[in-house]
Amino acid sequence: MSPCFEVARKLSIRVASFWTASAACLAIMLNVSKLIEEGLINDKGWAERDETFQLAPGMPALQTSRMPWMDGTGTPVGQPALFELVARFVKLNSLARVVVCNSFDEAEVGAFKLYPDILPVGPLFADRELKKPVGHFLPEDERCVKWLDARPDQSVVYVAFGSMAIFDPRQFEELAEGLELAGRPFLWVVRPDFTPGLSKAWLAEFRQRVAGTGIIVSWCSQQQVLAHRAVACFVSHCGWNSTMEGVRNGVPFLCWPYFCDQFLDRSYVTSVWRTGLAVSPGADGIVTKEELRSKVEKVRGDGDIKERARLLMDVSRRCIRGSGSSCENFSKFVTLLSERER
């Protein structure tokens, strides 16, 4: 990315930066030097003090061991190359004529007040009818929507952890048995590489036990699933795209972040928007089946969470209609790129 920006600037070509994570995540990246100066992290990206901080009022609070460049254990990912890139974000950001992101004004009030030049143009989606083809990580299982069609309204627990999360066999089995214990219809996306070393015999037996209640697929059309009337809640890793898709459809969350910016997104869901809850791992780092069952029931049964999710959905949809803020920002984006250089 850096060489592209620098070459474009030298050739007087306008550069637009599209930020795919939250604006709050970008704000933290742009304040790395400040965080180092204040002694929260060191120049290698490690936490110096184990505490919770808030970059600005209205932004989600975050533990220093849960920075966007860290894994689930508080270890910087891809050392040292990734953090060196993070430390250069201020320079890279200055080379862009405009920065746009998949968010909307009301979702991240504090972040956009801190960085008013960032233009939120989301939540982004393919089309209102969800019929246009979009890129997907794996072939989609077409059974999902038909299976959902046969389920009652707001009855299904949808479980998906994106394209990168990895579970060990013990955690996988606790999750599976937690869904079974909850006794609710569930749609669970399990990639082929989700759990290396998992017993095929165990999984086959589990599939038989829950055949009348749940369905397991390797991939699905998540936008269609989250828009379906049957979905009651979303057990999610809280990647930003998944978070925005859930918000746009008014689906309550049960947050289960894996690494990087997902912990920041969890904070948005549980503490800022208050549209969901989070699982709590035990001392051994494992989320037990009892914990999952309990939190699923709490999310499904909390009327206030459902109402806040509905209200945030309404706001998000207004932003992308007519004179909504995201539509206006997109027009600004086009104008900025079409202006002649002075």
KAJORA-V560035 format. One record per backbone hydrogen bond with DSSP energy under -0.5 kcal/mol. NH is the residue of the N-H (numbers start at 1). CO is the residue of the C=O. Records with the same first field share a line. If there is no record, write none. Layout:
BEGIN
NH=CO, CO
END
This chain:
BEGIN
5=1
6=2
7=3
8=4
9=5
10=6
11=7
12=9
13=8
14=12
17=98
18=16
19=17, 100
20=18
26=22
27=23
28=24
29=25
30=26
31=27, 28
32=29
35=31
36=32
37=33
38=34
39=36
40=35
41=35
42=46
45=42
48=40
49=40
51=49
53=62
59=56
62=53
64=51
66=63
67=64
70=67
71=75
74=71
77=69
79=76
82=78
84=80
85=81
86=82
87=83
88=84, 85
89=86
92=88
93=89
94=90
95=91, 92
96=92, 93
97=15
98=15
99=117
100=17
101=119
102=19
103=101
107=104
108=104, 105
109=106
110=58
112=108
113=109
114=110
115=111
118=115
119=99
120=118
121=101
122=103
130=127
141=219
142=140
144=141
146=142
147=143
148=144
149=145
150=146, 147
151=148
154=229
155=152, 230
156=230
157=185
158=156, 233
159=157, 187
160=235
165=161
167=194
172=168
173=169
174=170
175=171
176=172
177=173
178=174
179=175
180=176
181=177
182=178
183=179
184=179
186=213
187=157
188=215
189=159
190=188, 217
191=189
194=191
198=195
203=199
204=200
205=201
206=202
207=203
208=204
209=205
210=206
211=208
213=210
214=210
215=186
217=188
222=220
225=221
226=222
227=223
228=225
231=228
232=156
233=156
234=252
235=158, 233
236=234, 254
237=160
243=239
244=240
245=241
246=242
247=243
248=244
249=245
250=247
251=246
252=232, 250
253=275
254=234
255=277
256=236
258=237
260=70
261=68
262=259
263=260
265=261
266=262
267=263
268=264
269=265
270=266
271=267
272=267, 268
273=268
274=268
275=269
276=269
277=253
279=255
281=279
282=286
285=282
288=286
292=288
293=289
294=290
295=291
296=292
297=293
298=294
299=295
300=296
301=297
302=298, 299
303=301
306=302
307=303
308=304
309=305
310=306
311=307
312=308
313=309
314=310
315=311
316=312
317=313
318=314
319=315
320=316, 317
321=318
324=321
326=319
327=319
328=324
329=325
330=326
331=327
332=328
333=329
334=330
335=331
336=332
337=333
338=334
339=335
END
